[in-house]
Amino acid sequence: MATKRTTTKPQKNPTPDPVEPAPCQPCGGTGNVAITVRVGRKRRPVGQQDGLCLNCLGSGTDPDA
């Protein structure tokens, strides 16, 4: 019994692998940064809360890349 031989041609223009965007430096790719919460007349700090990263606007990717 003869085996059937199959040939495959290599692609002429292979598609490049998708490049993952670089993470944002201030937020580390999360899209959130720590914002100090201040209260009172003397504006004393009492804690921190999550805030939107103004560099990447919450996307987590570096806008310069």
Secondary structure, 3 states (H helix, E strand, C coil): CCCCCCCCCCCCCCCCCCCCCCECCCCCCCCEEEEEEEECCCCEEEEEEEEECCCCCCCCECCCC
